[in-house]
Amino acid sequence: MSTSKKRQILVTGAAGRVGTAFYQAAGADYDLYLADKETSKLHGLPHQLIELDTTDPKACLCACQGMDTVLHLAANPNPEANFESLLAVNILGTHNVFQAAKAAHCRRVVFASSAQAVEGYPLDVQVTPHMLPQPKNLYGVSKCFGESLASYFAYQEGLPIIAVRIACFEEFMAGKAETARDMSAYISRRDLVQLLVRCIEAPLATPFAIVHGVSNNRFKRLDLTTTTQLLGYAPQDDSFELLGFNLMG
């Protein structure tokens, strides 16, 4: 392991879109260990690479050794996925990573949940972290499982975990047609990276928390009150402004 005084961060699913955004923007601030089942997209980066199958508990334990924080992004992200395709990575893999982080005495896990955990609420309802989960698909169900598992590991096993309900992480450009739901759920690249950094760095008053990953959109699908209070998250972008909507005129 590195002798640097920077935090050592294990990023699972590092080759995905969220992992890529994180290591590109925050890579200089941490000693990153980029883990993925397929690392070919990560070759040539100035970070340690780990080929990791999260369904292998021994491999997860080895990857977590010496880590300060685990940023657990590895998942099947398809909202239309069936249960069988979600079972291995989203269910078993999440358990293995949490169990390994606990056994390796990691300081914290940041778990990538999803707005799909509450997407079953009507679109005119702004969801708070304290409302009951209401998934609209089996992918959302798998993220509800991850949140419940995180709560168990935090309160019963002593492993602090923050679950981040990442919403619509897409590129928005002026003139592009977007649905009202996606505009209200949008989170920009810089806001998402800031949020993940705050999840890693902010002191916690409770072992487990659910926080919301949206930008400072004029209308927000997910309420940010608790998230900003808990983490000091200060999103910079607004999807309505990015798309050229002038609601004042």
Secondary structure, 3 states (H helix, E strand, C coil): CCCCCCCEEEEECCCCHHHHHHHHHHHHHCEEEEEECCCHHHCCCCCEEEECCCCCHHHHHHHHCCCCEEEECCCCCCCCCCHHHHHHHHHHHHHHHHHHHHHCCCCEEEEEEEHHHHCCCCCCCCECCCCCCCCCCHHHHHHHHHHHHHHHHHHHHCCCEEEEEECECCCCCCCCCCCHHHHHHECCHHHHHHHHHHHHHCCCCCCEEEEEECCCCCCCCECCHHHHHHHCCCCCCCHHHHCCCCCCC
